[in-house]
Amino acid sequence: MNWGRYILHRLVQMAPVLFGVTVVTFMLIHLIPGDPAVTMLGIHARPEALAALRHQLGLDHPLWQQYLIYLSSLAHFDLGQSLKFNVSVLSLLQDRLAVSLFLIAYAAVLTAMVSLPLGILAAVRKDGPIDQVVRALLMVTMVMPAFWLGILFLIVFSLRLGLFPISGYGENLRDHLHHLFLPALTIALGIAPVLVRSLRGSILEALASDYVRTARAKGLQERMVVLGHVLRNALIAPVTLFGLSVGYLMGGTVIVENVFSLPGAGQLLVDAIGARDYPVVQSTTLVFAALVILVNLLTDLIYSFLDPRVQLG
């Protein structure tokens, strides 16, 4: 199966997964105690005003009918109207999603920048002082919750040293990179320990293989052996693991955006849950689920590129 047919096949497979996400999200958000009408008008609103607003928002229909209306809107690419912000969910998500996508991409780049050199260094210096220090430091960051690590970064690098802003997104690319460095690093340090351990193990396994011994017998320098022969084969397992960790990456984005007060989709999701803003919660969750599926598809394609023996099918 070629890449084009494989991608089309996987995109078709997304439909039932996204349908399942809409069902679960719709049921869970409606099980949360609270009434959007009361949230919007206040606890002292008159009963007739509350009833009129529920009718206007369609909340007086049975759950199954509300769900069918939601599916019908999705089929027409209409994400609905936000109950809290009183604007279309699509316009609301366009602005917020740009921040989250930039943060996710930034975190992915920092994860690679941390994982690759440390994984290689720990493998070629196996059981040495450098290997022990790398494994110990990454173990500390792995057991620390993302929100706690983010708060520590804020206290040390923002409040004490004044090197980075406390919150905000900035106005241009340089500002974005500066404002989002600590949030992206917080997310990266949560994923990097697992990837470093995987890369270290893969490199050690590759270093003991026959083709590496042959390369060394030909007189190649150790650096060329590692970078030219070992690394490509050793990257297969970490790349796969990173694809499986993308769900954690999305979840970390939601937490970190709230810690650093970033105007992204993660913070929007938390605010919408608190306000019982059903359309925003459902649409944001659906977008995050689609991103996870697309990243997993990209991981499969990269996997087949790194190992030509793997056939897409």
PAZAPA-4460 file (N, C-alpha, C; in steps of 0.05 Angstrom, whole numbers, plus 32768, in hexadecimal, padded with zeros to 4 digits):
% residues 313
    n_x    n_y    n_z   ca_x   ca_y   ca_z    c_x    c_y    c_z   seq   type   mol
   8011   7FE8   8000   8000   8000   8000   8012   8019   8000     1      M     A
   800D   802B   7FED   801E   8043   7FEC   8014   8058   8001     2      N     A
   8024   806D   8003   801F   8081   8018   8004   808E   8015     3      W     A
   7FFD   8095   7FFC   7FE4   80A3   7FF7   7FCC   8093   7FFF     4      G     A
   7FCB   8079   7FF7   7FB5   8068   7FFF   7FB5   8063   801D     5      R     A
   7FCD   8060   8029   7FCE   805B   8046   7FC3   8073   8055     6      Y     A
   7FCB   808B   804D   7FC2   80A3   805B   7FA3   80A6   8059     7      I     A
   7F99   80A1   8041   7F7C   80A2   803C   7F6D   808E   804D     8      L     A
   7F79   8076   804F   7F6D   8060   805F   7F6C   8068   807C     9      H     A
   7F82   8074   8086   7F83   807C   80A2   7F70   8093   80A8    10      R     A
   7F6D   80A5   8095   7F5B   80BC   8099   7F3E   80B2   809B    11      L     A
   7F37   809D   808B   7F1D   8092   808C   7F18   8084   80A7    12      V     A
   7F2D   8078   80B2   7F2B   806B   80CC   7F27   807F   80E2    13      Q     A
   7F2E   8099   80DE   7F2A   80AD   80F2   7F0D   80B1   80F9    14      M     A
   7EFB   80AD   80E5   7EDF   80B4   80E9   7ED2   80A6   8101    15      A     A
   7ED4   808B   8104   7EC8   807E   811B   7ED5   8086   8135    16      P     A
   7EEF   808C   8135   7EFD   8094   814D   7EF2   80AF   8156    17      V     A
   7EF0   80C2   8144   7EE6   80DD   814B   7EC9   80DC   8153    18      L     A
   7EBA   80C9   8146   7E9E   80C6   814F   7E9C   80BD   816C    19      F     A
   7EAE   80A9   8173   7EAF   80A0   818F   7EB7   80B7   81A2    20      G     A
   7EC9   80C8   8199   7ED1   80DE   81AA   7EB9   80F1   81AF    21      V     A
   7EA9   80F6   819A   7E92   8108   819D   7E7E   80FC   81B1    22      T     A
   7E7A   80E2   81B0   7E67   80D5   81C2   7E70   80D8   81DF    23      V     A
   7E8A   80D0   81E4   7E95   80D1   81FF   7E95   80ED   820A    24      V     A
   7E9E   8100   81FA   7EA0   811C   8203   7E84   8127   8209    25      T     A
   7E71   8121   81F7   7E56   812C   81FB   7E4A   8121   8215    26      F     A
   7E4D   8107   821A   7E41   80FC   8232   7E4F   8106   824B    27      M     A
   7E6A   8108   824B   7E79   8110   8263   7E73   812D   826A    28      L     A
   7E72   813F   8257   7E6D   815B   825D   7E51   815F   8267    29      I     A
   7E3E   814F   825E   7E23   8152   8268   7E1F   8145   8283    30      H     A
   7E32   8134   828B   7E30   8128   82A6   7E3C   813A   82BB    31      L     A
   7E4B   814F   82B3   7E56   8161   82C7   7E40   8171   82D4    32      I     A
   7E3F   8173   82EE   7E2A   8183   82FB   7E2B   81A0   82F3    33      P     A
   7E14   81AD   82F1   7E14   81C9   82EA   7E01   81CE   82D2    34      G     A
   7DF9   81E7   82D0   7DE7   81EF   82BA   7DF3   8207   82AC    35      D     A
   7DF8   8205   8292   7E03   821B   8283   7DF2   8235   8285    36      P     A
   7DD8   8231   8286   7DC6   8249   8288   7DCB   8257   82A3    37      A     A
   7DCE   8248   82B9   7DD3   8254   82D3   7DEE   8262   82D3    38      V     A
   7E02   8255   82C6   7E1D   8260   82C4   7E1C   827B   82B5    39      T     A
   7E0D   827D   82A0   7E0C   8295   8290   7DFB   82AB   829D    40      M     A
   7DE5   82A4   82A9   7DD3   82B9   82B4   7DD6   82BD   82D2    41      L     A
   7DE4   82AB   82E0   7DE8   82AE   82FC   7DD3   829E   830C    42      G     A
   7DDA   8299   8325   7DC9   8289   8336   7DAF   8297   833F    43      I     A
   7DAE   82B1   833B   7D97   82C0   8343   7D84   82C7   832C    44      H     A
   7D89   82BA   8315   7D78   82BF   82FE   7D5C   82B3   8302    45      A     A
   7D48   82BF   82F5   7D2D   82B6   82F8   7D29   829B   82E8    46      R     A
   7D18   8289   82F2   7D14   8270   82E5   7D0B   8272   82C8    47      P     A
   7CFA   8286   82C2   7CF1   8289   82A6   7D08   8292   8294    48      E     A
   7D1A   82A2   829F   7D32   82AA   828F   7D44   8293   8289    49      A     A
   7D47   8282   829E   7D58   826A   829A   7D4B   8257   8286    50      L     A
   7D31   8253   8288   7D24   8242   8275   7D25   824C   8258    51      A     A
   7D23   8267   8255   7D25   8272   823A   7D41   826F   822F    52      A     A
   7D55   8272   823F   7D71   826F   8236   7D76   8252   822F    53      L     A
   7D6D   823F   823F   7D71   8222   8239   7D63   821B   821E    54      R     A
   7D4C   8227   8219   7D3E   8222   8200   7D4E   822E   81E8    55      H     A
   7D59   8246   81ED   7D68   8253   81D8   7D81   8243   81D1    56      Q     A
   7D8E   8238   81E5   7DA7   8228   81E1   7DA1   820B   81D9    57      L     A
   7D88   8203   81DA   7D81   81E8   81D3   7D87   81D4   81E9    58      G     A
   7D8A   81DE   8202   7D90   81CC   8218   7D77   81BF   8224    59      L     A
   7D60   81C7   821A   7D47   81BA   8224   7D3F   81A1   8214    60      D     A
   7D4F   819B   81FF   7D4A   8183   81F0   7D56   816A   81FE    61      H     A
   7D4C   8152   81F9   7D58   813A   8204   7D75   8138   81FB    62      P     A
   7D85   8129   820A   7DA2   8127   8204   7DA7   811C   81E8    63      L     A
   7D98   8107   81E1   7D9C   80FB   81C7   7D97   810E   81B0    64      W     A
   7D82   811F   81B4   7D7C   8133   81A0   7D91   8149   819E    65      Q     A
   7D9C   8151   81B5   7DB2   8164   81B5   7DCA   8159   81A7    66      Q     A
   7DCF   813F   81AB   7DE7   8132   819E   7DE3   8131   8180    67      Y     A
   7DCB   812A   8177   7DC6   8129   815A   7DC9   8145   814E    68      L     A
   7DC0   815A   815C   7DC4   8175   8152   7DE1   817C   814F    69      I     A
   7DF1   8173   8163   7E0E   8178   8163   7E1B   816A   814C    70      Y     A
   7E13   8150   8147   7E1F   8141   8130   7E17   814E   8116    71      L     A
   7DFE   8158   8114   7DF5   8165   80FB   7E05   817E   80F6    72      S     A
   7E0B   818D   810B   7E1C   81A5   8108   7E38   819E   80FF    73      S     A
   7E43   8188   810B   7E5E   8180   8103   7E5F   8178   80E6    74      L     A
   7E4A   816B   80DC   7E49   8162   80C0   7E4A   817A   80AD    75      A     A
   7E41   8191   80B7   7E42   81AA   80A7   7E5A   81BC   80AF    76      H     A
   7E6D   81B0   80BD   7E85   81BE   80C6   7E7E   81D7   80D7    77      F     A
   7E68   81D4   80E6   7E60   81E9   80F8   7E64   81DF   8115    78      D     A
   7E77   81EB   8123   7E7E   81E3   813F   7E6C   81F0   8153    79      L     A
   7E59   8200   814B   7E46   820C   815D   7E4F   8227   8168    80      G     A
   7E40   8230   817C   7E44   824A   8188   7E4C   8246   81A5    81      Q     A
   7E61   8254   81AE   7E6A   8253   81C9   7E55   825F   81DC    82      S     A
   7E4E   8250   81F1   7E3B   825A   8204   7E46   8270   8216    83      L     A
   7E60   826F   821B   7E6D   8282   822D   7E76   829B   821E    84      K     A
   7E82   8298   8207   7E8E   82AF   81F9   7E7B   82BB   81E4    85      F     A
   7E65   82AC   81DE   7E51   82B5   81CB   7E5D   82BB   81AF    86      N     A
   7E70   82AB   81A7   7E7B   82AD   818C   7E7C   8290   8181    87      V     A
   7E82   828E   8167   7E83   8273   815C   7E9C   8264   8167    88      S     A
   7E98   824B   816B   7EAE   823A   8176   7EC5   8239   8163    89      V     A
   7EBF   8239   8149   7ED4   8237   8135   7EE7   824F   8136    90      L     A
   7EDC   8267   8138   7EEC   827F   813A   7EFC   8280   8154    91      S     A
   7EEF   8276   8169   7EFC   8275   8184   7F14   8261   8183    92      L     A
   7F10   824B   8176   7F26   8237   8175   7F3D   823F   8163    93      L     A
   7F37   824E   814E   7F4C   8255   813B   7F62   8265   8149    94      Q     A
   7F5A   8278   815A   7F6E   8288   8168   7F7C   8278   817D    95      D     A
   7F6D   8269   818D   7F79   825A   81A3   7F89   8242   819A    96      R     A
   7F81   8235   8184   7F8F   821E   817B   7FAB   8224   8170    97      L     A
   7FAE   823C   8165   7FC8   8244   815B   7FDD   8245   8171    98      A     A
   7FD5   824E   8189   7FE7   824E   81A0   7FEE   8232   81A8    99      V     A
   7FDA   8221   81AA   7FDF   8205   81B3   7FF0   81F6   819F   100      S     A
   7FEB   81F9   8185   7FFB   81EB   8171   8018   81F4   8172   101      L     A
   801C   820F   8175   8037   8219   8177   8045   820D   8190   102      F     A
   8037   820C   81A6   8043   8201   81BF   8049   81E3   81BB   103      L     A
   8038   81D4   81AE   803C   81B7   81AA   8055   81B3   8198   104      I     A
   8056   81C3   8182   806D   81C0   8170   8087   81C8   817E   105      A     A
   8086   81DD   818E   809D   81E7   819D   80A6   81D1   81B1   106      Y     A
   8093   81C6   81BF   809A   81B1   81D2   80A6   8198   81C5   107      A     A
   809B   8191   81AD   80A6   817A   819E   80C3   817F   8196   108      A     A
   80C9   8198   818D   80E4   819E   8185   80F7   819D   819D   109      V     A
   80EF   81A9   81B4   80FF   81A8   81CC   8103   818B   81D6   110      L     A
   80EE   817B   81D3   80F0   815F   81DB   8106   8151   81CB   111      T     A
   8106   8156   81B0   811B   814A   819F   8137   8155   81A7   112      A     A
   8139   816F   81AC   8152   817B   81B2   815D   8171   81CD   113      M     A
   814B   8169   81DF   8154   815E   81F9   815A   8141   81F7   114      V     A
   8148   8132   81E9   814A   8115   81E9   8161   810A   81D9   115      S     A
   8165   8115   81C0   8179   810A   81AF   8195   810B   81BA   116      L     A
   819F   8123   81C2   81BB   8123   81CD   81BE   8114   81E7   117      P     A
   81AA   8116   81F9   81AC   8108   8212   81AB   80E9   820E   118      L     A
   8199   80E0   81FC   8197   80C4   81F7   81B1   80B9   81EB   119      G     A
   81BC   80C7   81D8   81D5   80BE   81CB   81EC   80BF   81E0   120      I     A
   81EE   80D4   81EF   8203   80D7   8203   8201   80C1   8218   121      L     A
   81E9   80BC   8222   81E6   80A7   8236   81ED   808B   822B   122      A     A
   81E8   8086   8212   81EE   806C   8206   820C   8068   8201   123      A     A
   8219   807C   81F6   8235   8079   81F0   8246   807A   8209   124      V     A
   823B   8085   821F   8249   8086   8239   823B   8074   824D   125      R     A
   8233   805C   8243   8223   804A   8253   8230   8044   826E   126      K     A
   821F   8047   8283   8226   8041   829F   823C   8054   82AA   127      D     A
   8244   8068   829B   8257   807B   82A4   824A   8092   82B4   128      G     A
   8259   80A5   82BF   824E   80BB   82CE   8239   80CB   82BF   129      P     A
   823F   80D0   82A5   822D   80E0   8294   8212   80D1   8292   130      I     A
   8213   80B7   828C   81FB   80A7   8289   81EB   80A8   82A3   131      D     A
   81F8   80A5   82BA   81EA   80A5   82D3   81DD   80C0   82D9   132      Q     A
   81EB   80D6   82D3   81E0   80F1   82D8   81C8   80F6   82C6   133      V     A
   81CA   80EF   82AD   81B4   80F3   829A   819B   80E4   82A3   134      V     A
   819E   80CB   82AA   8188   80BA   82B3   817B   80C5   82CD   135      R     A
   818C   80CE   82DF   8182   80D8   82F9   8172   80F2   82F5   136      A     A
   817D   8105   82E5   8170   811E   82E1   8155   811B   82D3   137      L     A
   8155   810A   82BF   813C   8106   82B0   8127   80F7   82C0   138      L     A
   8131   80E6   82D3   811E   80D8   82E4   8110   80EC   82F6   139      M     A
   811E   8100   82FF   8112   8115   8310   80FD   8124   8301   140      V     A
   8103   812D   82E8   80EF   813C   82D9   80D7   812A   82D2   141      T     A
   80DB   8110   82CE   80C5   80FF   82C6   80B1   80FC   82DC   142      M     A
   80BA   80FB   82F6   80A7   80F6   830C   809A   8110   8315   143      V     A
   80A3   8127   830B   8097   8141   8313   807F   8147   8302   144      M     A
   8068   814D   830D   8051   8154   82FD   8056   816D   82EC   145      P     A
   8049   816F   82D5   804E   8186   82C3   8047   81A0   82D0   146      A     A
   8031   81A1   82DF   8029   81BB   82EB   803E   81C4   8300   147      F     A
   8049   81B0   830F   805C   81B7   8324   8077   81C1   8318   148      W     A
   8080   81B3   8303   8098   81BB   82F5   8094   81D7   82E8   149      L     A
   807D   81DC   82DD   8077   81F6   82D1   8077   820C   82E6   150      G     A
   806C   8207   82FD   806C   821B   8313   8089   8221   831C   151      I     A
   8099   820C   831E   80B5   8210   8326   80C4   8221   8312   152      L     A
   80BF   821C   82F8   80CC   822C   82E3   80C3   8249   82E5   153      F     A
   80A9   824D   82EB   809F   8269   82ED   80AC   8277   8305   154      L     A
   80AE   8269   831B   80BA   8276   8333   80D8   827D   832E   155      I     A
   80E7   826A   8323   8104   826D   8320   810B   8280   8309   156      V     A
   8100   8279   82F1   810A   8287   82D9   80F9   82A0   82D2   157      F     A
   80E1   82A2   82DC   80D1   82BA   82D7   80D1   82CE   82EE   158      S     A
   80C9   82C4   8306   80C7   82D6   831D   80E2   82DD   8329   159      L     A
   80F4   82CA   832C   810D   82CF   8339   8122   82DB   8326   160      R     A
   8126   82CE   830F   813A   82D7   82FC   8130   82EA   82E7   161      L     A
   8116   82EA   82E2   810B   82FC   82CE   8113   82F7   82B2   162      G     A
   811A   82DE   82AB   8124   82D7   8291   810D   82D3   827D   163      L     A
   80F6   82CA   8287   80DF   82C4   8275   80C6   82D1   8281   164      F     A
   80B3   82D7   826F   809A   82E3   8279   8089   82CF   8288   165      P     A
   8078   82D9   8299   8067   82C7   82AA   8051   82BB   8299   166      I     A
   8046   82CA   8287   802F   82C1   8277   8030   82CE   825C   167      S     A
   801C   82C7   824B   801A   82D4   8231   8026   82C4   821B   168      G     A
   8021   82CD   8202   8029   82BF   81EA   803C   82CF   81D8   169      Y     A
   803B   82EA   81DB   804C   82FB   81CB   803F   8303   81B1   170      G     A
   804D   8315   81A2   8041   8320   818A   804D   8315   8170   171      E     A
   8066   830C   8171   8074   8302   8159   8082   82E8   815F   172      N     A
   808F   82DD   814B   809C   82C3   814E   80B1   82C3   8165   173      L     A
   80C1   82D8   8166   80D5   82DA   817B   80C8   82DA   8197   174      R     A
   80B2   82EA   8199   80A4   82EB   81B2   8097   82D0   81B9   175      D     A
   808D   82C2   81A5   8081   82A8   81AA   8095   8295   81B5   176      H     A
   80AD   8294   81A8   80C2   8282   81B1   80CB   8289   81CE   177      L     A
   80CB   82A3   81D4   80D4   82AB   81EF   80BE   82A5   8204   178      H     A
   80A5   82AC   81FE   8090   82A8   8211   808A   828A   8216   179      H     A
   808C   827A   8201   8084   825D   8203   809B   824B   820A   180      L     A
   80B3   8255   820F   80CA   8244   8214   80C6   8233   822D   181      F     A
   80BF   8240   8243   80BA   8231   825C   80A3   821E   825A   182      L     A
   808C   8226   824F   8076   8212   824C   807F   81FA   823B   183      P     A
   808C   81FF   8224   8095   81EA   8213   80A9   81D8   8220   184      A     A
   80BC   81E4   822F   80D0   81D4   823E   80C3   81C3   8253   185      L     A
   80AE   81CD   8260   80A0   81BE   8274   8094   81A5   8268   186      T     A
   8087   81A8   8251   807B   8190   8244   8091   817D   823A   187      I     A
   80A7   8188   822F   80BC   8178   8224   80C9   8167   8239   188      A     A
   80CE   8172   8251   80DB   8163   8266   80C9   814D   8271   189      L     A
   80B0   814E   826C   809E   8139   8275   809F   8121   8262   190      G     A
   80A6   8125   8249   80A8   8110   8235   80C4   8106   8231   191      I     A
   80D8   8118   8233   80F4   8111   822C   80FF   80F9   823B   192      A     A
   80FA   80F6   8256   8106   80DF   8264   80FF   80C4   8257   193      P     A
   80E6   80C0   824F   80DE   80A7   8243   80EC   80A3   8228   194      V     A
   80EE   80B9   8218   80FB   80B7   81FE   8119   80B2   8201   195      L     A
   8125   80BF   8214   8142   80BB   8218   8148   809E   8220   196      V     A
   8138   8093   8231   813C   8077   8239   8138   8064   8221   197      R     A
   8124   806A   8211   811F   8059   81F9   8136   805C   81E5   198      S     A
   813F   8075   81E0   8155   8079   81CD   816E   806D   81D7   199      L     A
   8174   806F   81F1   818C   8063   81FC   818C   8045   81F8   200      R     A
   8175   8038   81FE   8173   801B   81FB   8176   8013   81DE   201      G     A
   816A   8022   81CC   816C   801B   81AF   8188   801E   81A5   202      S     A
   8196   8033   81AE   81B2   8038   81A5   81C4   8021   81AF   203      I     A
   81C0   801A   81C8   81D1   8004   81D3   81CC   7FEA   81C4   204      L     A
   81B3   7FE5   81BD   81AD   7FCD   81AE   81BA   7FCE   8192   205      E     A
   81B8   7FE6   8186   81C4   7FE8   816B   81E2   7FE7   816C   206      A     A
   81EF   7FF1   8181   820C   7FF0   8183   8217   7FD4   8185   207      L     A
   8206   7FC1   818E   820F   7FA6   8190   8208   7F95   8178   208      A     A
   81FE   7FA2   8162   81F6   7F93   814A   820E   7F8E   8138   209      S     A
   820A   7F7C   8124   821F   7F74   8112   8227   7F8B   8100   210      D     A
   8214   7F9A   80F5   821B   7FAF   80E2   822C   7FC5   80EF   211      Y     A
   8229   7FC9   8109   823A   7FDD   8117   8256   7FD2   811A   212      V     A
   8259   7FB9   8120   8273   7FAD   8122   8281   7FAE   8107   213      R     A
   8272   7FA9   80F1   827E   7FAB   80D7   8287   7FC7   80D0   214      T     A
   8277   7FDB   80D8   827E   7FF7   80D3   8298   7FFE   80E2   215      A     A
   829A   7FF5   80FB   82B2   7FFA   810B   82CA   7FEC   80FF   216      R     A
   82C6   7FD4   80F4   82DC   7FC5   80E8   82E7   7FD4   80CF   217      A     A
   82D6   7FE3   80C2   82DE   7FF2   80AB   82EE   800B   80B2   218      K     A
   82F0   8011   80CC   8300   8028   80D5   82F1   8041   80D8   219      G     A
   82D6   8041   80D8   82C6   8059   80DB   82C9   8064   80F8   220      L     A
   82C9   807E   80FA   82CA   808A   8115   82B1   8084   8124   221      Q     A
   82B3   8083   813F   829C   807C   814F   8285   8090   814B   222      E     A
   828C   80A9   8148   8277   80BD   8144   8267   80B8   812A   223      R     A
   8275   80B0   8115   8268   80A9   80FB   8258   8090   80FD   224      M     A
   8261   807D   810D   8252   8064   8111   8238   806A   811F   225      V     A
   8239   807A   8134   8220   8080   8143   820D   8091   8132   226      V     A
   8217   80A7   8126   8205   80B9   8117   81FC   80AE   80FC   227      L     A
   820E   809F   80EF   8208   8095   80D4   81FB   807A   80D3   228      G     A
   8200   8069   80E6   81F5   804E   80E5   81E2   8047   80FB   229      H     A
   81E8   8050   8113   81D8   8048   812B   81BF   8059   812E   230      V     A
   81C1   8073   812B   81AC   8085   8133   8192   8080   8124   231      L     A
   8193   807C   810A   817B   8079   80FA   816B   8061   8104   232      R     A
   8178   804A   8108   816A   8032   8112   8161   8036   812F   233      N     A
   8171   8045   813F   8169   8048   815B   8152   805B   815E   234      A     A
   814C   806C   814A   8136   8080   814D   811B   8073   814A   235      L     A
   8119   805B   813F   80FF   804F   8139   80EE   804D   8153   236      I     A
   80F9   8041   8168   80EA   803D   8180   80E2   8058   818D   237      A     A
   80F5   806B   8190   80ED   8085   819C   80D8   8094   818C   238      P     A
   80DA   8093   8171   80C5   80A0   8161   80AA   8094   8166   239      V     A
   80A9   807A   8167   808F   806C   816D   8085   8074   8188   240      T     A
   8097   8074   819C   808F   807B   81B7   8086   8098   81B9   241      L     A
   8092   80AA   81A9   808A   80C6   81A9   806D   80C8   819E   242      F     A
   8068   80B9   8189   804D   80B9   817E   8038   80B0   8192   243      G     A
   803F   809B   81A2   802D   8092   81B6   802A   80A6   81CD   244      L     A
   803E   80B7   81D1   803E   80CA   81E7   8030   80E4   81DF   245      S     A
   8025   80E6   81C7   801A   80FF   81BE   8001   8106   81CF   246      V     A
   7FF3   80F2   81D9   7FDC   80F7   81EA   7FE5   8106   8204   247      G     A
   7FFC   80FD   820F   8007   810B   8226   800F   8127   821F   248      Y     A
   8019   812B   8206   8021   8145   81FD   8009   8158   81FC   249      L     A
   7FF2   814E   81F3   7FDA   815F   81F2   7FD0   8165   820E   250      M     A
   7FD0   8150   821F   7FC7   8155   823B   7FDA   8168   8249   251      G     A
   7FF4   8165   8244   8007   8178   8250   8002   8194   8247   252      G     A
   7FFA   8198   822E   7FF4   81B2   8224   7FDD   81BF   8233   253      T     A
   7FC8   81B0   8238   7FB1   81BA   8247   7FBA   81C4   8263   254      V     A
   7FCA   81B4   8271   7FD3   81BB   828C   7FE5   81D3   828B   255      I     A
   7FF9   81D2   827A   800E   81E7   8279   8003   8201   8271   256      V     A
   7FF0   8201   825E   7FE4   821B   8255   7FD6   8229   826D   257      E     A
   7FCA   821A   827F   7FBD   8226   8296   7FD1   822F   82AB   258      N     A
   7FE7   8221   82AE   7FFC   8229   82C0   8009   8244   82B8   259      V     A
   800E   8246   829D   801C   825E   8293   8008   8272   8287   260      F     A
   7FEE   826E   828B   7FDA   8281   8282   7FDD   8287   8264   261      S     A
   7FDF   8273   8254   7FE1   8276   8237   7FC5   8276   822A   262      L     A
   7FC1   8287   8217   7FA6   8288   820A   7FA3   8273   81F4   263      P     A
   7FA6   8259   81FC   7FA4   8244   81E9   7F8B   8233   81EC   264      G     A
   7F89   821E   81DC   7F71   820D   81DC   7F6F   81FE   81F6   265      A     A
   7F85   81F8   8203   7F85   81E9   821C   7F77   81F9   8232   266      G     A
   7F7F   8212   8235   7F72   8224   8249   7F55   8228   8241   267      Q     A
   7F4F   822B   8227   7F33   822E   821F   7F23   8216   8227   268      L     A
   7F2E   81FE   8225   7F20   81E6   822C   7F19   81E6   824A   269      L     A
   7F2C   81ED   825B   7F27   81EE   8278   7F12   8202   827F   270      V     A
   7F14   821A   8272   7F00   822F   8278   7EE4   8226   826E   271      D     A
   7EE3   8219   8258   7EC9   8210   824D   7EBD   81FA   825F   272      A     A
   7ECD   81E9   826A   7EC2   81D4   827C   7EB7   81E1   8295   273      I     A
   7EC5   81F5   82A0   7EBA   8203   82B7   7EA1   8212   82B2   274      G     A
   7E9D   821C   8299   7E85   822B   8292   7E6F   821A   8285   275      A     A
   7E74   8200   8284   7E61   81ED   8278   7E5B   81F5   825B   276      R     A
   7E70   81FE   824D   7E6D   8207   8231   7E70   81EE   821F   277      D     A
   7E5A   81E0   821B   7E5A   81C6   820D   7E66   81C8   81F1   278      Y     A
   7E5E   81DA   81E0   7E6A   81DB   81C5   7E88   81DE   81C5   279      P     A
   7E93   81EE   81D6   7EB0   81F3   81D7   7EBE   81DA   81E1   280      V     A
   7EB4   81CE   81F6   7EC1   81B5   8201   7EC1   819F   81EC   281      V     A
   7EAA   819B   81DF   7EA8   8185   81CB   7EBB   818A   81B3   282      Q     A
   7EBB   81A2   81A9   7ECA   81A8   8192   7EE8   81A8   8198   283      S     A
   7EF0   81B3   81AF   7F0D   81B3   81B6   7F17   8196   81BA   284      T     A
   7F07   8186   81C7   7F0F   816A   81CB   7F11   815B   81B1   285      T     A
   7EFF   8161   819F   7EFF   8154   8184   7F18   815C   8175   286      L     A
   7F20   8176   8176   7F38   817F   8168   7F51   8172   8174   287      V     A
   7F53   8170   818E   7F6A   8163   819B   7F6B   8146   8193   288      F     A
   7F54   8138   8192   7F54   811C   818A   7F5D   8119   816D   289      A     A
   7F54   812B   815B   7F5D   812A   813F   7F7B   812E   813D   290      A     A
   7F86   8141   814D   7FA3   8146   814D   7FB3   812D   8156   291      L     A
   7FA9   811F   816A   7FB6   8107   8173   7FB7   80F2   815D   292      V     A
   7FA0   80EE   814F   7F9F   80DB   8139   7FB2   80E2   8123   293      I     A
   7FB3   80FC   811C   7FC4   8105   8106   7FE2   8101   810D   294      L     A
   7FE9   8107   8126   8005   8103   812F   800C   80E6   812E   295      V     A
   7FFA   80D4   8136   7FFF   80B7   8134   8003   80AE   8117   296      N     A
   7FF3   80BA   8105   7FF7   80B4   80E9   8012   80BD   80DF   297      L     A
   801A   80D5   80E7   8035   80DF   80E0   804B   80CE   80EB   298      L     A
   8047   80C4   8103   805A   80B2   8110   805E   8098   80FF   299      T     A
   8048   808D   80F6   8049   8075   80E5   8059   807A   80CB   300      D     A
   8055   8092   80BF   8063   8098   80A7   8081   809C   80AC   301      L     A
   8088   80A9   80C2   80A4   80AC   80C8   80B1   8091   80CE   302      I     A
   80A1   8080   80DC   80AB   8065   80E2   80B2   8055   80C9   303      Y     A
   80A1   8057   80B5   80A6   8049   809C   80BD   8055   808C   304      S     A
   80C2   806F   8090   80D9   807C   8083   80F3   8073   8091   305      F     A
   80F3   8071   80AB   810B   8069   80B9   8112   804C   80B4   306      L     A
   80FE   803B   80B1   8102   801E   80AD   80F3   8016   8093   307      D     A
   8101   8015   807D   80F4   800E   8063   80E8   7FF2   8063   308      P     A
   80EF   7FE1   8076   80E4   7FC6   8078   80C7   7FC7   8080   309      R     A
   80BF   7FDD   808D   80A3   7FDF   8096   8091   7FE7   807F   310      V     A
   807D   7FD7   807A   806A   7FDC   8065   8051   7FE8   8070   311      Q     A
   8049   7FFE   8064   8030   800B   806D   8018   7FFB   8063   312      L     A
   8007   7FF4   8076   7FF0   7FE4   806E   7FDC   7FE3   8084   313      G     A
***
